[in-house]
Amino acid sequence: MCDAPTRFSVKDRNILQIQTLKRSNWNVLRLYSVNYYNNPKREIKKIKDLLDKLTGADKKGGTELNRLKKPYKKAVLTDLFENANYITSGENDKEILARLKSIVTVEEPISHEFLVRRCLNSLGVTKYGAKVESRMQALVALCGFKYEKILGREYYRKTDKCVGFDKYRVEAGEPIRKNEADYTPYEIISIVRGALEDKVALYMEEIQTIVCSIFRITKPTEKFFALVNDCVTLGEEKGLFVRSVSDRISLA
């Protein structure tokens, strides 16, 4: 797309026309005439770089995904071997609160379900019922964590620096994250952004394969696939992605 005198509005030229083409499976690169006149070689290189990505001639491949990758840092917790009464008695609230705060401080952002399970597992409480869940919910509330509700789940954090779509975390060794509640939309959207920077456009099935590969999920469930799809839809709502009529995803 090149800018030029036109009857169309700025919004038509810069947003609507491009999104319409992308939804129709076009790959779009915006070039500005002023930039071309000032530095034609640089603008031509942009076209060549895009063509290299589309044809697979880009030898660097995966650079953006690699740049966004960060290690998953785990909170250091002393393992105990307690039972449900340890949680419900009220005598150990100080220890439980300290563990909850330690987990959120190190592993933010983290979902409510994963936070509770991480804490209980560190205490050796693997079998529990509604009383334990209710008590843990009350203790989490006492911590006063910042949180954001996304796609029906609450994700807790201590600071605001972790809120964004600019990184994802990978675990070394045996993963502690096992199901869809353990992964955050922030990270999944970041993976999709990085993959689209490297590949220009991808179908949903390709995106799901990339996400599963990065998180080392060998047997993904339908719920996990649904989470990935919901994250892409969320990215569309936030103006990050465009989905074509054939379900091909590209950057907005």
DOLUMPA-199442 format. One line per 5 residues: number of its first residue (from 1); for each residue x, y, z of C-alpha. Coordinates in steps of 0.25 Angstrom, whole numbers, plus 5000, padded with zeros to 4 digits. Layout:
NUM	X Y Z ~ ... .
***
This chain:
1	5000 5000 5000 ~ 5005 5014 4996 ~ 5000 5027 5001 ~ 4996 5037 4991 ~ 4985 5048 4989 .
6	4972 5042 4991 ~ 4957 5044 4993 ~ 4957 5034 5005 ~ 4959 5038 5020 ~ 4971 5036 5028 .
11	4964 5025 5035 ~ 4960 5018 5022 ~ 4974 5018 5016 ~ 4982 5014 5029 ~ 4972 5005 5036 .
16	4960 5000 5028 ~ 4966 4998 5014 ~ 4978 4990 5020 ~ 4969 4982 5030 ~ 4959 4978 5018 .
21	4971 4973 5010 ~ 4976 4965 5021 ~ 4963 4959 5024 ~ 4963 4955 5009 ~ 4976 4947 5011 .
26	4985 4958 5005 ~ 4999 4961 5011 ~ 5000 4976 5013 ~ 5012 4985 5014 ~ 5010 5000 5016 .
31	5020 5009 5009 ~ 5020 5024 5010 ~ 5025 5032 4998 ~ 5033 5042 5007 ~ 5041 5030 5013 .
36	5043 5025 4999 ~ 5048 5038 4994 ~ 5057 5040 5006 ~ 5063 5026 5006 ~ 5058 5017 4994 .
41	5068 5006 4998 ~ 5062 5004 5012 ~ 5048 5003 5007 ~ 5052 4993 4996 ~ 5058 4985 5007 .
46	5045 4985 5014 ~ 5039 4979 5002 ~ 5050 4969 5001 ~ 5049 4965 5015 ~ 5035 4962 5015 .
51	5036 4954 5002 ~ 5047 4946 5009 ~ 5038 4943 5020 ~ 5027 4939 5011 ~ 5036 4930 5003 .
56	5044 4924 5014 ~ 5057 4930 5009 ~ 5059 4937 5022 ~ 5070 4930 5028 ~ 5069 4936 5042 .
61	5055 4930 5045 ~ 5049 4931 5059 ~ 5057 4943 5063 ~ 5045 4950 5069 ~ 5040 4938 5076 .
66	5054 4936 5082 ~ 5054 4951 5086 ~ 5041 4950 5094 ~ 5045 4937 5101 ~ 5048 4938 5116 .
71	5051 4927 5127 ~ 5040 4924 5136 ~ 5045 4927 5150 ~ 5039 4918 5161 ~ 5037 4922 5175 .
76	5046 4915 5185 ~ 5037 4908 5195 ~ 5040 4898 5206 ~ 5032 4885 5204 ~ 5023 4881 5215 .
81	5014 4869 5217 ~ 5001 4874 5223 ~ 4986 4871 5221 ~ 4974 4879 5219 ~ 4973 4882 5234 .
86	4985 4890 5233 ~ 4978 4900 5224 ~ 4964 4901 5230 ~ 4969 4901 5245 ~ 4973 4916 5244 .
91	4985 4914 5252 ~ 4995 4914 5240 ~ 4989 4926 5233 ~ 5003 4934 5234 ~ 5011 4923 5227 .
96	5000 4921 5216 ~ 4999 4936 5213 ~ 5015 4937 5213 ~ 5015 4925 5202 ~ 5004 4932 5194 .
101	5011 4945 5194 ~ 5024 4938 5190 ~ 5018 4931 5178 ~ 5011 4943 5173 ~ 5024 4952 5175 .
106	5033 4942 5167 ~ 5023 4936 5157 ~ 5014 4948 5153 ~ 5004 4948 5146 ~ 4998 4935 5151 .
111	4983 4930 5151 ~ 4975 4928 5163 ~ 4974 4913 5161 ~ 4989 4911 5158 ~ 4993 4920 5170 .
116	4984 4912 5180 ~ 4989 4899 5174 ~ 5004 4903 5175 ~ 5002 4907 5189 ~ 4995 4894 5194 .
121	5004 4885 5186 ~ 5016 4892 5194 ~ 5009 4888 5207 ~ 5007 4874 5202 ~ 4992 4876 5202 .
126	4988 4869 5189 ~ 4974 4864 5192 ~ 4964 4875 5197 ~ 4949 4879 5196 ~ 4940 4891 5197 .
131	4945 4896 5211 ~ 4959 4897 5207 ~ 4956 4904 5194 ~ 4947 4914 5201 ~ 4958 4916 5212 .
136	4969 4918 5201 ~ 4960 4928 5194 ~ 4958 4936 5206 ~ 4973 4936 5209 ~ 4976 4940 5195 .
141	4967 4952 5197 ~ 4974 4956 5209 ~ 4987 4957 5201 ~ 4981 4969 5194 ~ 4988 4965 5180 .
146	4986 4974 5168 ~ 4978 4966 5158 ~ 4972 4966 5144 ~ 4960 4957 5140 ~ 4963 4952 5126 .
151	4954 4942 5118 ~ 4947 4938 5131 ~ 4959 4936 5140 ~ 4966 4945 5150 ~ 4981 4947 5148 .
156	4989 4952 5160 ~ 5001 4961 5160 ~ 5009 4969 5170 ~ 5014 4980 5160 ~ 5009 4985 5147 .
161	5022 4982 5139 ~ 5017 4968 5136 ~ 5004 4973 5129 ~ 5006 4973 5114 ~ 5008 4965 5102 .
166	5023 4966 5100 ~ 5028 4953 5106 ~ 5025 4938 5109 ~ 5032 4929 5119 ~ 5038 4915 5117 .
171	5041 4905 5128 ~ 5054 4898 5130 ~ 5053 4883 5134 ~ 5039 4877 5137 ~ 5028 4887 5135 .
176	5020 4891 5147 ~ 5009 4896 5138 ~ 5000 4885 5133 ~ 4986 4891 5128 ~ 4980 4903 5122 .
181	4978 4910 5135 ~ 4993 4910 5137 ~ 4996 4918 5125 ~ 4993 4933 5123 ~ 4987 4940 5112 .
186	4998 4950 5112 ~ 5008 4940 5109 ~ 5000 4933 5098 ~ 4997 4946 5091 ~ 5012 4949 5092 .
191	5015 4936 5085 ~ 5005 4939 5074 ~ 5011 4953 5072 ~ 5025 4947 5071 ~ 5021 4936 5062 .
196	5014 4946 5052 ~ 5026 4955 5052 ~ 5034 4943 5047 ~ 5024 4937 5038 ~ 5015 4948 5034 .
201	5002 4940 5034 ~ 4998 4927 5040 ~ 4985 4918 5041 ~ 4979 4915 5054 ~ 4984 4901 5054 .
206	4998 4906 5052 ~ 4997 4915 5063 ~ 4992 4904 5072 ~ 5004 4895 5068 ~ 5014 4906 5071 .
211	5008 4909 5085 ~ 5008 4895 5089 ~ 5022 4893 5084 ~ 5027 4905 5092 ~ 5020 4900 5105 .
216	5024 4886 5102 ~ 5010 4881 5102 ~ 5009 4867 5096 ~ 4995 4864 5098 ~ 4987 4877 5097 .
221	4972 4877 5101 ~ 4960 4883 5094 ~ 4960 4893 5106 ~ 4974 4897 5103 ~ 4971 4899 5088 .
226	4959 4907 5092 ~ 4968 4916 5101 ~ 4978 4919 5089 ~ 4966 4922 5080 ~ 4960 4931 5091 .
231	4974 4938 5092 ~ 4974 4941 5077 ~ 4960 4947 5078 ~ 4964 4955 5090 ~ 4976 4960 5081 .
236	4967 4964 5070 ~ 4958 4972 5080 ~ 4970 4979 5085 ~ 4974 4983 5070 ~ 4987 4974 5070 .
241	4982 4963 5060 ~ 4973 4962 5048 ~ 4966 4949 5044 ~ 4963 4946 5029 ~ 4951 4940 5024 .
246	4959 4927 5023 ~ 4963 4928 5037 ~ 4977 4932 5034 ~ 4983 4941 5045 ~ 4992 4953 5043 .
251	4997 4965 5050 ~ 4988 4977 5049 .
***
